[in-house]
Amino acid sequence: MNPDPIPVANPKAQFEAYRDEIETAMRNVLESGWYILGNEVEAFENEFASFLGAEQCVGVANGTDALALALRAVGVQPGDEVITVSHSAVATVAAIEQIGAIPILVDIHAETRCIDPALIEALVGGKTKAILPVHIYGQPAPMHEIMAFARKHGLRVVEDCAQAHGAEIGGQKVGTFGDAAAFSFYPTKNLGALGDGGAVVANCSETAENVRLLRQYGWKERYISVERGVNSRLDELQAAILRIKLRHLAEGNVRRRTIAAAYKKALGGGEIRLPSDVPGTTHAMHLFVIESDARDSMRSFLHGLGIGTALHYPQAIHQQPAYRGRLRGADKLVATDLLYRRILSIPLYPELNSQQLERVCQALRSWSDRE
C-alpha cells in the first residue's frame, strides 16, 4: 500500500491541531451577536501589533486590500509610480494598479531573491512616490538599505509582508521598518485565517487612522463619508481564529526552521541551490523553495513518491498575459527570468510530523544520489 501523499501545504492540519480552541472562539463570536469590527478585531489588532513591536495594526478583508490601502494611507495617488518586484504573487502589482498608481519593476538579488537595492536608483523619476519591497518566501528584504535610500530621495516605503509573519532583521520584525506594511492571513500563511483576512501595520497613528477611514467607506461617523473609501473589513470570526493561531505562531516558525534545516542537510553538497542564510536575519520559512536546472524532472520524481510540490510561481508577474509587455522595467529582470526556470517548493508546515519529514528527506537524498 502506498503511503498517504504529503501535500506542499496543509491548513486543515493546523485547524485540527487547534480545533478545540478555534471552535470555542468561533462559538463565542456566534453567541455574541456582533460579527463585524467588534471586540475580537480590536483585540487581535492590539495583539498582532504587540507581537510585531508595532504601534498600530488595522484589520482589513485580505492581503491585496492591505497593500492598496497602505499605499493610499501613505499618500500614493493615481499616476504615482511605485517601484517593486516581479518576483511576487500577482497581488503586489494588482494592488498598485487597483489604486491607479503605476508599478515599476526592478530586478531581484539572485542570492536572497528579494529586491536588489543597488538597482533602484536607475528607476527613480519625477513621478516616483514609493518603494514596495517584498519579503518573499519569508526572507527579509534588505530594509536598512531600502529605508536609507528612500529617506535620501523622499520616497515612502510600504513592506509586503504577506509571507513573512515573524521574520526579523537584527531582532526587529519585518513590517516595522517602512512607513506601513501589509500582511495577508490567507489560510496557508504562517499566520492563516480560515478564510480571507489581512492587516496594515504602521508606527504612525495618522497612517493607521487613514487606513481605518479607508477600510469602511471613509466614515468618521457612521454613514458619513469624509474620504472615498472601500468596504474592506476583517470580520469577528476570522479575528477570533487569528487570535488563537497568533499564540502558536512563534513556535510554528521555529518548527518551520527545523524542517528547513533537515531539508538543507538532505540536499547539502549537491547541485541544488537552497534558500540563503543571510547573516543578521531570521527567515520566517513560509515556503522552502529550491532551485534546479532539472526542476521538472525532480518534480516528477517527487510526485512519484507521493511528495507534493508547487511553483511559487509558475510565471513572474511580468510574464503573465495580463501584464506582459506593458510594465516598465520588465525588460531588465535578468535574475528574475532565470529564477523562474528553476524554482520548486517542497512541503513545509509546522504540522509535518517526524515520519513525514523523514519521507521527504529520504526522497530528497534519493534524488541527490541520482545526480
DRENDO-1510 file (C-alpha; in Angstrom, 1 decimal, always signed):
<recs>
REC; n; res; u; v; w
REC; 1; MET; +0.0; +0.0; +0.0 .
REC; 2; ASN; +1.3; +3.4; -1.0 .
REC; 3; PRO; +1.7; +5.9; +1.9 .
REC; 4; ASP; -0.6; +8.9; +2.0 .
REC; 5; PRO; +0.6; +11.8; -0.2 .
REC; 6; ILE; +2.3; +14.7; +1.6 .
REC; 7; PRO; +0.9; +18.0; +0.4 .
REC; 8; VAL; +3.1; +21.0; +0.0 .
REC; 9; ALA; +0.8; +22.9; +2.4 .
REC; 10; ASN; -1.9; +21.7; +4.8 .
REC; 11; PRO; -4.1; +24.3; +6.5 .
REC; 12; LYS; -6.5; +21.7; +7.6 .
REC; 13; ALA; -3.8; +20.0; +9.7 .
REC; 14; GLN; -3.4; +23.3; +11.6 .
REC; 15; PHE; -7.1; +23.5; +12.2 .
REC; 16; GLU; -7.1; +20.0; +13.6 .
REC; 17; ALA; -4.1; +20.9; +15.9 .
REC; 18; TYR; -6.1; +23.7; +17.5 .
REC; 19; ARG; -9.6; +22.5; +16.8 .
REC; 20; ASP; -10.9; +22.9; +20.4 .
REC; 21; GLU; -9.6; +26.4; +20.9 .
REC; 22; ILE; -10.8; +27.5; +17.5 .
REC; 23; GLU; -14.3; +26.0; +17.8 .
REC; 24; THR; -14.7; +27.6; +21.3 .
REC; 25; ALA; -13.6; +31.0; +19.9 .
REC; 26; MET; -16.0; +30.8; +17.0 .
REC; 27; ARG; -18.8; +29.7; +19.2 .
REC; 28; ASN; -18.2; +32.7; +21.5 .
REC; 29; VAL; -18.4; +35.1; +18.5 .
REC; 30; LEU; -21.6; +33.4; +17.1 .
REC; 31; GLU; -23.2; +33.7; +20.5 .
REC; 32; SER; -22.1; +37.4; +21.0 .
REC; 33; GLY; -24.4; +38.7; +18.2 .
REC; 34; TRP; -21.6; +41.1; +17.0 .
REC; 35; TYR; -19.9; +40.0; +13.8 .
REC; 36; ILE; -18.2; +43.0; +12.2 .
REC; 37; LEU; -15.5; +45.3; +13.7 .
REC; 38; GLY; -16.1; +44.3; +17.3 .
REC; 39; ASN; -14.1; +43.3; +20.3 .
REC; 40; GLU; -12.3; +40.4; +18.6 .
REC; 41; VAL; -11.0; +42.5; +15.8 .
REC; 42; GLU; -9.8; +45.2; +18.2 .
REC; 43; ALA; -8.1; +42.6; +20.4 .
REC; 44; PHE; -6.4; +40.9; +17.5 .
REC; 45; GLU; -5.2; +44.3; +16.2 .
REC; 46; ASN; -3.6; +45.0; +19.6 .
REC; 47; GLU; -2.1; +41.6; +20.0 .
REC; 48; PHE; -0.6; +41.4; +16.5 .
REC; 49; ALA; +0.8; +44.9; +16.8 .
REC; 50; SER; +2.4; +43.8; +20.2 .
REC; 51; PHE; +3.8; +40.7; +18.6 .
REC; 52; LEU; +5.5; +42.7; +15.8 .
REC; 53; GLY; +6.6; +45.6; +18.1 .
REC; 54; ALA; +4.5; +48.0; +16.0 .
REC; 55; GLU; +2.4; +50.9; +17.3 .
REC; 56; GLN; -0.7; +50.3; +15.2 .
REC; 57; CYS; -2.5; +47.5; +13.4 .
REC; 58; VAL; -5.7; +47.8; +11.3 .
REC; 59; GLY; -7.5; +44.6; +10.2 .
REC; 60; VAL; -8.8; +44.5; +6.6 .
REC; 61; ALA; -10.5; +42.0; +4.4 .
REC; 62; ASN; -7.4; +40.5; +2.6 .
REC; 63; GLY; -3.8; +41.0; +1.8 .
REC; 64; THR; -4.3; +42.7; -1.5 .
REC; 65; ASP; -6.6; +45.3; +0.1 .
REC; 66; ALA; -3.9; +45.7; +2.8 .
REC; 67; LEU; -1.4; +46.7; +0.2 .
REC; 68; ALA; -3.7; +49.0; -1.7 .
REC; 69; LEU; -4.9; +50.7; +1.5 .
REC; 70; ALA; -1.4; +51.0; +2.9 .
REC; 71; LEU; -0.2; +52.7; -0.3 .
REC; 72; ARG; -3.2; +55.1; -0.2 .
REC; 73; ALA; -2.7; +55.8; +3.5 .
REC; 74; VAL; +1.0; +56.9; +3.0 .
REC; 75; GLY; +0.0; +59.3; +0.2 .
REC; 76; VAL; +0.3; +57.3; -3.1 .
REC; 77; GLN; -2.1; +58.9; -5.6 .
REC; 78; PRO; -3.3; +57.8; -9.1 .
REC; 79; GLY; -0.5; +58.3; -11.6 .
REC; 80; ASP; +2.3; +58.0; -9.0 .
REC; 81; GLU; +4.9; +55.4; -9.6 .
REC; 82; VAL; +5.7; +52.6; -7.2 .
REC; 83; ILE; +8.9; +50.6; -7.5 .
REC; 84; THR; +8.5; +46.9; -6.8 .
REC; 85; VAL; +9.5; +43.4; -8.0 .
REC; 86; SER; +8.0; +41.0; -10.5 .
REC; 87; HIS; +9.0; +38.0; -8.2 .
REC; 88; SER; +5.9; +38.0; -6.1 .
REC; 89; ALA; +2.3; +37.0; -6.0 .
REC; 90; VAL; +0.4; +39.0; -8.6 .
REC; 91; ALA; -1.4; +40.8; -5.7 .
REC; 92; THR; +1.7; +43.0; -5.3 .
REC; 93; VAL; +1.2; +44.6; -8.7 .
REC; 94; ALA; -2.6; +44.3; -8.7 .
REC; 95; ALA; -2.8; +46.4; -5.6 .
REC; 96; ILE; -0.7; +49.2; -7.1 .
REC; 97; GLU; -2.9; +49.3; -10.2 .
REC; 98; GLN; -6.0; +49.0; -8.0 .
REC; 99; ILE; -5.4; +52.5; -6.7 .
REC; 100; GLY; -4.5; +53.9; -10.1 .
REC; 101; ALA; -0.7; +54.0; -9.4 .
REC; 102; ILE; +1.9; +52.7; -11.8 .
REC; 103; PRO; +4.1; +49.7; -11.0 .
REC; 104; ILE; +7.8; +50.0; -12.0 .
REC; 105; LEU; +9.7; +46.7; -11.9 .
REC; 106; VAL; +13.2; +46.2; -10.5 .
REC; 107; ASP; +15.2; +43.0; -10.5 .
REC; 108; ILE; +16.0; +40.8; -7.5 .
REC; 109; HIS; +19.2; +39.8; -5.9 .
REC; 110; ALA; +19.9; +36.3; -7.0 .
REC; 111; GLU; +21.1; +35.2; -3.6 .
REC; 112; THR; +18.2; +36.5; -1.5 .
REC; 113; ARG; +15.5; +36.6; -4.3 .
REC; 114; CYS; +14.4; +39.9; -2.8 .
REC; 115; ILE; +14.6; +43.4; -4.3 .
REC; 116; ASP; +18.1; +44.5; -5.2 .
REC; 117; PRO; +18.5; +48.0; -3.7 .
REC; 118; ALA; +21.5; +48.7; -5.9 .
REC; 119; LEU; +19.2; +48.7; -8.9 .
REC; 120; ILE; +16.5; +51.1; -7.6 .
REC; 121; GLU; +18.1; +54.4; -8.3 .
REC; 122; ALA; +18.1; +54.0; -12.0 .
REC; 123; LEU; +14.3; +53.7; -12.0 .
REC; 124; VAL; +13.6; +56.8; -9.8 .
REC; 125; GLY; +11.9; +59.6; -11.7 .
REC; 126; GLY; +9.8; +62.7; -11.2 .
REC; 127; LYS; +6.6; +60.5; -10.6 .
REC; 128; THR; +8.2; +58.1; -8.2 .
REC; 129; LYS; +6.4; +58.1; -4.9 .
REC; 130; ALA; +7.1; +54.8; -3.1 .
REC; 131; ILE; +9.1; +51.6; -2.9 .
REC; 132; LEU; +7.3; +48.3; -2.2 .
REC; 133; PRO; +9.8; +45.6; -1.2 .
REC; 134; VAL; +8.5; +42.0; -0.8 .
REC; 135; HIS; +9.8; +39.7; +1.9 .
REC; 136; ILE; +9.4; +36.8; -0.5 .
REC; 137; TYR; +9.0; +33.3; +0.9 .
REC; 138; GLY; +9.7; +34.7; +4.4 .
REC; 139; GLN; +13.2; +36.0; +3.6 .
REC; 140; PRO; +13.6; +39.6; +4.8 .
REC; 141; ALA; +14.4; +42.2; +2.2 .
REC; 142; PRO; +17.3; +44.5; +2.9 .
REC; 143; MET; +15.3; +47.1; +4.8 .
REC; 144; HIS; +18.1; +49.2; +6.2 .
REC; 145; GLU; +19.5; +49.9; +2.7 .
REC; 146; ILE; +16.0; +50.5; +1.3 .
REC; 147; MET; +15.0; +52.9; +4.1 .
REC; 148; ALA; +18.2; +54.8; +3.8 .
REC; 149; PHE; +17.7; +55.2; +0.0 .
REC; 150; ALA; +14.0; +56.1; +0.5 .
REC; 151; ARG; +14.8; +58.8; +3.0 .
REC; 152; LYS; +17.5; +60.3; +0.8 .
REC; 153; HIS; +15.1; +60.6; -2.1 .
REC; 154; GLY; +11.9; +61.5; -0.2 .
REC; 155; LEU; +10.1; +58.3; -1.0 .
REC; 156; ARG; +7.6; +56.3; +1.0 .
REC; 157; VAL; +8.1; +52.6; +1.8 .
REC; 158; VAL; +5.3; +50.0; +2.2 .
REC; 159; GLU; +6.5; +46.5; +3.1 .
REC; 160; ASP; +4.8; +43.5; +1.6 .
REC; 161; CYS; +4.8; +41.1; +4.5 .
REC; 162; ALA; +2.3; +38.6; +3.1 .
REC; 163; GLN; +4.8; +35.7; +3.5 .
REC; 164; ALA; +6.8; +37.0; +6.4 .
REC; 165; HIS; +4.9; +36.8; +9.7 .
REC; 166; GLY; +7.6; +36.8; +12.4 .
REC; 167; ALA; +10.7; +37.3; +10.1 .
REC; 168; GLU; +13.3; +39.5; +11.6 .
REC; 169; ILE; +16.3; +41.7; +10.8 .
REC; 170; GLY; +18.7; +42.2; +13.7 .
REC; 171; GLY; +15.9; +41.2; +16.1 .
REC; 172; GLN; +13.4; +43.7; +14.7 .
REC; 173; LYS; +10.4; +42.1; +13.0 .
REC; 174; VAL; +9.7; +43.0; +9.4 .
REC; 175; GLY; +6.7; +45.2; +9.0 .
REC; 176; THR; +8.1; +47.8; +11.4 .
REC; 177; PHE; +10.8; +49.3; +9.1 .
REC; 178; GLY; +8.7; +51.1; +6.5 .
REC; 179; ASP; +6.0; +53.8; +6.6 .
REC; 180; ALA; +3.5; +51.0; +6.6 .
REC; 181; ALA; +3.3; +47.3; +6.0 .
REC; 182; ALA; +0.7; +44.8; +4.6 .
REC; 183; PHE; +0.0; +41.3; +5.9 .
REC; 184; SER; -2.1; +38.6; +4.4 .
REC; 185; PHE; -3.9; +35.9; +6.5 .
REC; 186; TYR; -4.7; +33.6; +3.7 .
REC; 187; PRO; -5.2; +30.1; +5.1 .
REC; 188; THR; -1.7; +28.8; +4.0 .
REC; 189; LYS; +0.2; +31.7; +5.6 .
REC; 190; ASN; +2.4; +31.2; +8.7 .
REC; 191; LEU; -0.5; +33.1; +10.4 .
REC; 192; GLY; -3.5; +32.0; +8.5 .
REC; 193; ALA; -7.2; +32.5; +9.0 .
REC; 194; LEU; -9.9; +30.0; +7.9 .
REC; 195; GLY; -10.8; +32.3; +5.0 .
REC; 196; ASP; -9.6; +35.7; +3.8 .
REC; 197; GLY; -8.1; +38.3; +6.0 .
REC; 198; GLY; -5.4; +41.0; +6.1 .
REC; 199; ALA; -3.9; +43.8; +8.1 .
REC; 200; VAL; -2.0; +47.1; +7.7 .
REC; 201; VAL; +0.7; +47.8; +10.3 .
REC; 202; ALA; +2.2; +51.2; +11.0 .
REC; 203; ASN; +4.2; +53.1; +13.6 .
REC; 204; CYS; +2.4; +56.3; +12.7 .
REC; 205; SER; -1.1; +57.0; +14.2 .
REC; 206; GLU; -2.0; +59.2; +11.3 .
REC; 207; THR; -1.3; +56.5; +8.8 .
REC; 208; ALA; -3.3; +53.9; +10.8 .
REC; 209; GLU; -6.2; +56.3; +11.1 .
REC; 210; ASN; -6.1; +56.8; +7.3 .
REC; 211; VAL; -6.5; +53.1; +6.9 .
REC; 212; ARG; -9.3; +52.9; +9.4 .
REC; 213; LEU; -11.2; +55.6; +7.4 .
REC; 214; LEU; -10.5; +53.9; +4.0 .
REC; 215; ARG; -11.4; +50.4; +5.1 .
REC; 216; GLN; -15.0; +51.4; +5.8 .
REC; 217; TYR; -16.2; +53.9; +3.2 .
REC; 218; GLY; -14.2; +56.8; +4.6 .
REC; 219; TRP; -16.5; +57.1; +7.6 .
REC; 220; LYS; -15.5; +59.1; +10.7 .
REC; 221; GLU; -19.1; +58.7; +11.9 .
REC; 222; ARG; -21.5; +56.1; +10.8 .
REC; 223; TYR; -22.9; +56.6; +7.2 .
REC; 224; ILE; -21.0; +59.9; +6.7 .
REC; 225; SER; -18.0; +59.5; +4.3 .
REC; 226; VAL; -15.2; +62.1; +4.6 .
REC; 227; GLU; -13.0; +60.2; +2.2 .
REC; 228; ARG; -13.6; +57.9; -0.8 .
REC; 229; GLY; -13.2; +54.6; +1.0 .
REC; 230; VAL; -14.0; +51.0; +0.3 .
REC; 231; ASN; -15.5; +48.0; +2.1 .
REC; 232; SER; -12.6; +46.0; +3.5 .
REC; 233; ARG; -13.2; +44.8; +7.0 .
REC; 234; LEU; -11.7; +41.9; +8.9 .
REC; 235; ASP; -14.7; +40.0; +10.4 .
REC; 236; GLU; -15.0; +38.9; +14.0 .
REC; 237; LEU; -14.9; +35.2; +13.3 .
REC; 238; GLN; -11.6; +35.4; +11.4 .
REC; 239; ALA; -10.1; +37.7; +14.1 .
REC; 240; ALA; -11.1; +35.3; +16.8 .
REC; 241; ILE; -9.4; +32.4; +14.8 .
REC; 242; LEU; -6.3; +34.6; +14.2 .
REC; 243; ARG; -6.0; +35.3; +18.0 .
REC; 244; ILE; -5.8; +31.6; +18.7 .
REC; 245; LYS; -3.3; +31.0; +16.0 .
REC; 246; LEU; -1.2; +34.0; +16.9 .
REC; 247; ARG; -0.4; +32.3; +20.3 .
REC; 248; HIS; +1.2; +29.5; +18.4 .
REC; 249; LEU; +3.0; +31.5; +15.6 .
REC; 250; ALA; +6.4; +31.7; +17.2 .
REC; 251; GLU; +6.6; +28.0; +18.0 .
REC; 252; GLY; +5.3; +27.3; +14.5 .
REC; 253; ASN; +8.0; +29.4; +12.9 .
REC; 254; VAL; +10.6; +27.5; +15.0 .
REC; 255; ARG; +9.2; +24.2; +13.7 .
REC; 256; ARG; +9.4; +25.5; +10.1 .
REC; 257; ARG; +13.0; +26.4; +10.5 .
REC; 258; THR; +13.7; +22.9; +12.0 .
REC; 259; ILE; +12.1; +21.3; +8.9 .
REC; 260; ALA; +14.1; +23.6; +6.6 .
REC; 261; ALA; +17.4; +22.7; +8.4 .
REC; 262; ALA; +16.6; +19.0; +7.8 .
REC; 263; TYR; +16.0; +19.7; +4.1 .
REC; 264; LYS; +19.2; +21.6; +3.8 .
REC; 265; LYS; +21.1; +18.7; +5.4 .
REC; 266; ALA; +19.4; +16.2; +3.0 .
REC; 267; LEU; +20.3; +18.3; -0.1 .
REC; 268; GLY; +23.7; +19.6; +1.1 .
REC; 269; GLY; +26.6; +19.3; -1.3 .
REC; 270; GLY; +24.6; +18.7; -4.4 .
REC; 271; GLU; +23.8; +20.9; -7.4 .
REC; 272; ILE; +20.5; +22.2; -6.0 .
REC; 273; ARG; +20.5; +25.8; -4.8 .
REC; 274; LEU; +19.0; +26.2; -1.3 .
REC; 275; PRO; +17.4; +29.2; +0.4 .
REC; 276; SER; +20.1; +31.6; +1.6 .
REC; 277; ASP; +21.1; +32.1; +5.2 .
REC; 278; VAL; +21.5; +35.9; +5.3 .
REC; 279; PRO; +23.6; +36.9; +8.4 .
REC; 280; GLY; +21.6; +39.0; +10.9 .
REC; 281; THR; +18.2; +37.9; +9.6 .
REC; 282; THR; +15.6; +35.4; +10.7 .
REC; 283; HIS; +13.8; +33.7; +7.8 .
REC; 284; ALA; +10.1; +33.0; +8.5 .
REC; 285; MET; +10.3; +30.0; +6.2 .
REC; 286; HIS; +6.8; +30.4; +4.8 .
REC; 287; LEU; +8.0; +28.4; +1.8 .
REC; 288; PHE; +11.0; +26.2; +1.2 .
REC; 289; VAL; +12.0; +26.9; -2.4 .
REC; 290; ILE; +14.9; +25.2; -4.1 .
REC; 291; GLU; +16.4; +25.9; -7.5 .
REC; 292; SER; +17.5; +23.3; -10.0 .
REC; 293; ASP; +18.1; +23.2; -13.8 .
REC; 294; ALA; +16.4; +19.8; -13.6 .
REC; 295; ARG; +13.3; +21.2; -11.8 .
REC; 296; ASP; +10.7; +19.5; -13.9 .
REC; 297; SER; +12.4; +16.0; -13.6 .
REC; 298; MET; +12.8; +16.5; -9.9 .
REC; 299; ARG; +9.1; +17.4; -9.5 .
REC; 300; SER; +8.0; +14.3; -11.4 .
REC; 301; PHE; +10.4; +12.2; -9.3 .
REC; 302; LEU; +9.0; +13.5; -6.0 .
REC; 303; HIS; +5.4; +13.2; -7.3 .
REC; 304; GLY; +6.0; +9.5; -7.9 .
REC; 305; LEU; +6.9; +9.1; -4.3 .
REC; 306; GLY; +3.8; +10.9; -3.0 .
REC; 307; ILE; +5.7; +14.2; -2.2 .
REC; 308; GLY; +3.7; +17.3; -3.1 .
REC; 309; THR; +5.4; +20.2; -4.8 .
REC; 310; ALA; +4.3; +23.6; -6.2 .
REC; 311; LEU; +5.6; +26.5; -8.2 .
REC; 312; HIS; +5.7; +29.8; -6.4 .
REC; 313; TYR; +5.1; +31.0; -9.0 .
REC; 314; PRO; +4.5; +29.4; -12.5 .
REC; 315; GLN; +5.3; +32.8; -14.0 .
REC; 316; ALA; +6.7; +36.0; -12.7 .
REC; 317; ILE; +4.2; +38.9; -12.8 .
REC; 318; HIS; +5.7; +40.5; -16.0 .
REC; 319; GLN; +5.5; +37.1; -17.8 .
REC; 320; GLN; +1.7; +36.7; -17.2 .
REC; 321; PRO; -0.8; +37.5; -20.0 .
REC; 322; ALA; -2.4; +40.4; -18.2 .
REC; 323; TYR; +0.9; +42.2; -17.7 .
REC; 324; ARG; +3.1; +41.0; -20.5 .
REC; 325; GLY; +4.7; +43.8; -22.5 .
REC; 326; ARG; +3.2; +46.7; -20.5 .
REC; 327; LEU; +5.2; +47.1; -17.3 .
REC; 328; ARG; +8.2; +49.4; -17.2 .
REC; 329; GLY; +11.4; +47.6; -16.2 .
REC; 330; ALA; +10.2; +44.2; -17.3 .
REC; 331; ASP; +13.0; +44.0; -20.0 .
REC; 332; LYS; +15.8; +44.2; -17.4 .
REC; 333; LEU; +14.8; +41.4; -15.0 .
REC; 334; VAL; +17.7; +39.0; -15.7 .
REC; 335; ALA; +17.8; +37.4; -12.3 .
REC; 336; THR; +14.0; +37.1; -12.1 .
REC; 337; ASP; +13.7; +35.5; -15.5 .
REC; 338; LEU; +16.4; +32.9; -14.7 .
REC; 339; LEU; +14.9; +32.1; -11.3 .
REC; 340; TYR; +11.5; +31.2; -12.8 .
REC; 341; ARG; +13.0; +28.4; -14.9 .
REC; 342; ARG; +14.4; +26.8; -11.8 .
REC; 343; ILE; +12.2; +27.2; -8.7 .
REC; 344; LEU; +10.3; +24.4; -6.9 .
REC; 345; SER; +8.5; +24.5; -3.5 .
REC; 346; ILE; +8.5; +21.4; -1.3 .
REC; 347; PRO; +6.3; +20.6; +1.8 .
REC; 348; LEU; +6.7; +23.0; +4.7 .
REC; 349; TYR; +4.2; +23.5; +7.5 .
REC; 350; PRO; +4.6; +23.1; +11.3 .
REC; 351; GLU; +2.2; +20.0; +11.4 .
REC; 352; LEU; +4.5; +18.0; +9.2 .
REC; 353; ASN; +5.3; +15.1; +11.6 .
REC; 354; SER; +8.7; +13.4; +12.0 .
REC; 355; GLN; +7.7; +10.4; +9.9 .
REC; 356; GLN; +6.5; +12.6; +7.0 .
REC; 357; LEU; +9.7; +14.8; +7.3 .
REC; 358; GLU; +11.9; +11.7; +7.0 .
REC; 359; ARG; +9.9; +10.5; +4.0 .
REC; 360; VAL; +10.6; +13.9; +2.3 .
REC; 361; CYS; +14.2; +13.9; +3.3 .
REC; 362; GLN; +14.7; +10.4; +2.0 .
REC; 363; ALA; +13.2; +11.3; -1.3 .
REC; 364; LEU; +15.5; +14.3; -1.5 .
REC; 365; ARG; +18.5; +12.2; -0.7 .
REC; 366; SER; +17.4; +9.7; -3.3 .
REC; 367; TRP; +17.2; +12.4; -5.9 .
REC; 368; SER; +20.6; +13.8; -4.9 .
REC; 369; ASP; +22.2; +10.3; -5.2 .
REC; 370; ARG; +20.8; +10.1; -8.8 .
REC; 371; GLU; +22.6; +13.3; -9.6 .
</recs>
